[in-house]
């Protein structure tokens, strides 16, 4: 084997490994952490709904060429017979159109990821700040775990849930440490109200409601993506159609806020920098992480993908140091350690599950079906063993006769 062949073999092995997917998830969460800082600046000029609309359009247009190139040979199963007798260009177009059931799932995915998830996030960021946004992101793991088990997308594992708990505790602790040491003048002066002697911020409560909607919709979105990927639909196809439907559904909401589209006064800000933030939010903070999370949901699981959201506070602290020179508290170190330990535990639990599946003798077709099915691996393995046992009993009975 030549050196080039060895490099190609190792490269293919790496791209097909779980390590590669975990590295991609780290990149996705660095992008999300940067998005918090960039979006906050863009909101000083843009209306939240308009910013969401611009971002979703840029996301969709960014994903479209990659979808057409990478998934150019993919045809929806329901279209395969029809396109076989069509001219090549017509077959290419018609084969990319999903059937009604898949369209409804993709539309639901689009509704969750843009009108519900992104608008809720942008409004939450407007009423609070990136610190509060980070506080609520760990709840994504809890919502995702509950929904995944409810939909039987995920096998139960004590190690996995312990890892989730450790990551969530670490993320919340880190954010609280940051919040205790850094309070802006805006936070000190904003309107408050008192309930049973406890002081609440009006903007904080409104923002918290938006962030709960943001994390809940994202958790459902990840699980819907898993169902679509289980139908052997490529990740770029799923992401493109989801964003296209989400952008279309976002149009009537944007029209409702059409009166606030006067951007003649920049308030002394650089207009090119503001629009640069929008494009950053659409491409680096939108298309890149969402394509990665969709791809990772199919290769790993919704819970593993959502657990990585607990690393966002770590990357936010690092970016704050690089961009604005803010040095995090020393208390952040044990918090970061907890997050990393939790993520490693969840990843190891998933690795053990996959190893157990591979260790059990199966045909390649059976193994592929188990990995892409939305039901749990353990239940599918039991069903497979039951079928094998029944076949053996039938053979024995026929032999006796």
C-alpha positions, 0 to 999 in steps of 0.5 A: 500500500502506497503512502497516498493510499494509507493517508486516504484510508486513515482519512476515511476512517477518521471522517467515519469515526465518532471522534470526528463528530465530537470535534464538529460539535465543539466547532458548532458550540464555539459558533453559538458562543460567538453568536451570543456576542455578535447578535447582542451588538446587532440588536442595538440597530436591528429589530429582533424579528427583522434580524431573525428574518435576515439571518434565516434567509442568509442561512438558507442561501448558504446551505442551498449550494452545499445541498445541491452539490453534496446531496446531488445524487439523493432522490426521495424514495417516493420519487425513485420510480417516477424519475427513472423515465424522466430527462436528467434535468427534470429528474434532478429537480423532481427527485429533490421534492419531498412527499407530503408526509416528509414535507409536514415533518420538514415544515414542523422542523422549520417552524421549530428552528426559526419562528419559535427557536430563533425569534424566542432567542433574539427577543430573550437576548434583547430583554436580557444579555448573553449571560442570562442566555447561557443560564438557560442553555443547559435546560436544553439537555433536560428537555431533550433527554425527556423528549428523546426517551418519550419518543424512544429515540434514546436508550436509558443509561445511568452513566449518561444521566449522571453525565448530563447532571454533572454538565448542567451543574457545571454550566449553571455554576460557571454562569452564576460565578460570571454573573456574580463578578460582572454586573453591568450598569443596565442590570443595576438600573432596570425596572424591578418588582417585589414578590414575597420580599424577593426582587425580580427584574421585569426584563429578566422575567420576560427574557426568561420566558423567551429563553424557555421557549427557545430551549424547549423548541430546540429540544423538539427540533433535534428529535424531529431531525432524528426522525427525518434522518432515520428515514435515510434522508441526508443531513444537508437535505434535512437542514435545507428544507427545514430552513426553507420552510422556516423562512417562509413561515417567518415572513408573515411574522416579519410583515407584522413588524413592518412598521419598524423597518426604518434603518436610516439612523445608525446612531453613529454605528458603522453600517458595514459592521452591523451588516457584517454581524448579520452575515456572521449570524447567518453563516458562522452562527447559523448555517455552520452549527445547524448543519453540524447538529443535524449531521451529529444527531444522525451519527450520535443521538439527540442527548449527546448533541444537546449535552454539548450545549453546556460547553457554550459558557466555556467558549463564551468566557474564552471569546470574552477574553480574546475579544474584549479582554475580560478575564474570568474568575478563578472559580470558573476552572472547577466549573469548566472541569465539571462540564468537561467531565460530564460531556466525556461521561455522556460520550463514553456512555454512547460509545459503550452502547455502540460497541455493544451493538457492533459486538453482537453478530448481525448482518450489515443490513441489520446493523444499518437498520438498528443505527438509523431506527428511531427506536432504542437499540436494546429493543431492536436487538431483542426484537431481532433475537425473538425473530431468530428464535422463532425461525429456529423453532419453526425449523425444529418443528418441521424436522420433527414432522 
